[in-house]
């Protein structure tokens, strides 16, 4: 189990995701797009989200204090700007 943090349009939310294998940055962007479209991210239900919405976003990966995986999807600019 990993926690995916998505920052978009000034909002940020954590969502648990079950990953069966290591995922690429493009996989993270695709997973995030589907989660946001489907309402799977608290406060970010955007059904019309473009396939390219996260194209230039940065993917950061960290391990938590107990070894849990944390993945951050964020814009290259501060404050969640588009």
C-alpha angles and dihedrals in degrees: 000000000000133000116233115201113198122193114192136154093352094312130105130190140167122228127180114236130188110224117188094188140011110290130213124234089256089053090053091051092049093047091049092050092053093044092051093045093049096048093249093132116073110248095002110089103148109159093181095053110144121242085237097050094109098030096117097031121122121242115211123185127200139164118235124228091272094045097263117148118247120189121190122199109192141154119261088242126064127262099030097282117170 
